Amino acid sequence: MGRIFEESFKIMAVELSCAKGSVSAAALELGIDAGRISKWRTDPRFNGGNLLPKNDKLTPEEQELRELKKRLKEAELANEILKKAVGIFYS
């Protein structure tokens, strides 16, 4: 069975990786897999409620555009699921 991490630890790990500017450096310091931290960085529960992790290389406008594109993609996916569900119920 894998290790279970508390939510507070995940938040701290995400903050550490942002402060260090490197997921691998934070993972090495914490003694965990870098893939876990990367996954936590994309989760709004652990990255301060952001849809996508902050990227200092992007301007605020580019970051907002990325988030809006992600929201649009999620909304389109939800719409497709609903269309299929309606088709199932009325068949």
C-alpha positions as CSV (number, residue, x, y, z in Angstrom):
1,M,0.0,0.0,0.0
2,G,1.3,3.5,-0.9
3,R,2.0,6.3,1.4
4,I,-0.9,8.6,2.3
5,F,-0.1,12.3,2.6
6,E,-2.2,14.8,4.6
7,E,-3.7,17.8,2.7
8,S,-1.5,20.2,4.6
9,F,1.6,18.4,3.6
10,K,0.5,18.5,-0.1
11,I,0.0,22.2,0.1
12,M,3.3,22.8,1.7
13,A,5.1,20.6,-0.9
14,V,3.5,22.7,-3.7
15,E,4.5,25.9,-2.0
16,L,8.1,24.6,-1.6
17,S,8.3,23.6,-5.2
18,C,7.2,27.0,-6.3
19,A,9.6,28.7,-3.9
20,K,12.5,26.6,-5.2
21,G,11.4,27.0,-8.8
22,S,11.9,23.3,-9.3
23,V,9.7,20.3,-8.6
24,S,12.6,17.9,-8.6
25,A,14.5,20.0,-6.0
26,A,11.5,20.1,-3.7
27,A,10.9,16.3,-4.2
28,L,14.5,15.5,-3.4
29,E,14.3,17.7,-0.2
30,L,11.1,16.0,0.9
31,G,12.1,12.5,-0.1
32,I,9.2,11.9,-2.4
33,D,8.6,11.3,-6.1
34,A,8.6,14.5,-8.3
35,G,5.6,13.1,-10.1
36,R,3.5,13.4,-7.0
37,I,4.3,17.1,-6.5
38,S,3.7,17.8,-10.2
39,K,0.2,16.2,-9.9
40,W,-0.5,18.2,-6.7
41,R,0.6,21.4,-8.4
42,T,-2.2,21.0,-11.0
43,D,-4.9,20.3,-8.4
44,P,-6.8,23.4,-7.3
45,R,-7.2,22.0,-3.8
46,F,-3.4,22.2,-3.2
47,N,-2.2,25.1,-5.4
48,G,-4.2,27.9,-3.9
49,G,-7.4,27.3,-6.0
50,N,-5.7,27.9,-9.3
51,L,-7.0,25.9,-12.3
52,L,-3.4,25.7,-13.6
53,P,-0.1,26.2,-11.7
54,K,1.4,29.6,-11.9
55,N,4.1,30.0,-14.6
56,D,6.4,32.9,-14.0
57,K,7.5,32.8,-17.6
58,L,4.0,33.8,-18.8
59,T,2.5,37.3,-18.6
60,P,-0.7,37.6,-16.5
61,E,-2.7,37.8,-19.7
62,E,-1.1,34.6,-21.1
63,Q,-1.8,32.9,-17.8
64,E,-5.4,34.0,-17.8
65,L,-5.8,32.8,-21.4
66,R,-4.4,29.4,-20.5
67,E,-7.0,29.1,-17.6
68,L,-9.8,30.3,-19.8
69,K,-8.9,27.7,-22.5
70,K,-8.8,25.0,-19.9
71,R,-12.3,26.1,-18.6
72,L,-13.7,26.1,-22.1
73,K,-12.3,22.6,-22.8
74,E,-13.9,21.3,-19.5
75,A,-17.2,23.0,-20.3
76,E,-17.2,21.5,-23.9
77,L,-16.5,18.0,-22.4
78,A,-19.3,18.4,-19.9
79,N,-21.6,19.5,-22.7
80,E,-20.7,16.4,-24.7
81,I,-21.4,14.1,-21.7
82,L,-24.8,15.7,-21.2
83,K,-25.7,15.3,-24.9
84,K,-24.8,11.6,-24.7
85,A,-26.8,11.2,-21.5
86,V,-29.9,12.8,-23.1
87,G,-29.5,10.5,-26.0
88,I,-29.4,7.5,-23.7
89,F,-32.4,8.5,-21.7
90,Y,-34.6,9.3,-24.7
91,S,-33.7,6.3,-26.8
